Amino acid sequence: MSQSKVGSFVEAWANIAVGFGINYAANLTVLPLFGLAVTPGAAFWIGVIFTGISLVRSYVLRRWFNGLKFGNTPEVAK
């Protein structure tokens, strides 16, 4: 059975929520190593932008791979 669109969306959000926390900490840690001063607020908004991009990417890829695996056709009851 394939995953529903809502299921894909919920899974993507769960993945993104965890990723956001990692991204926020990384922004505060890594950007200064490259000479980019970043405040907690700037790190938050940078994270929000990349989180939005990541959410769309995760959802689209999940739906695409789901279509590849199951052929985008409804299952026929036997």
For each residue, the residues with C-beta under 8 A, 3 or more apart:
1: 75
2: 66 69 70
3: 7 8 11 62 66
4: 7 8
5: 8 9 63
6: 9 10
7: 3 4 10 11
8: 3 4 5 11 12 59 62 63 66
9: 5 6 12 13 59
10: 6 7 13 14
11: 3 7 8 14 15 62
12: 8 9 15 16 55 58 59 62
13: 9 10 16 17 55
14: 10 11 17 18
15: 11 12 18 19 58
16: 12 13 19 20 51 54 55 58
17: 13 14 20 21
18: 14 15 21 22
19: 15 16 22 23 51 54
20: 16 17 23 24 47 51
21: 17 18 24 25
22: 18 19 25 26
23: 19 20 26 27 46 47 50 51
24: 20 21 27 28 43 44 47
25: 21 22 28 29
26: 22 23 29 30
27: 23 24 30 31 38 42 43 46 47
28: 24 25 31 32 38 40 43
29: 25 26 32 33
30: 26 27 33 34
31: 27 28 34 36 37 38 43
32: 28 29 35 36 37 38
33: 29 30
34: 30 31
35: 32
36: 31 32
37: 31 32
38: 27 28 31 32 42 43 46
39: 42 43
40: 28 43 44
41: 44 45
42: 27 38 39 45 46
43: 24 27 28 31 38 39 40 46 47
44: 24 40 41 47 48
45: 41 42 48 49
46: 23 27 38 42 43 49 50
47: 20 23 24 27 43 44 50 51
48: 44 45 51 52
49: 45 46 52 53
50: 23 46 47 53 54
51: 16 19 20 23 47 48 54 55
52: 48 49 55 56
53: 49 50 56 57
54: 16 19 50 51 57 58
55: 12 13 16 51 52 58 59
56: 52 53 59 60
57: 53 54 60 61
58: 12 15 16 54 55 61 62
59: 8 9 12 55 56 62 63
60: 56 57 63 64
61: 57 58 64 65
62: 3 8 11 12 58 59 65 66
63: 5 8 59 60 66 67
64: 60 61 67 68
65: 61 62 68 69
66: 2 3 8 62 63 69 70
67: 63 64 70 71 72
68: 64 65 71
69: 2 65 66
70: 2 66 67 73
71: 67 68
72: 67
73: 70
74:
75: 1
76:
77:
78:
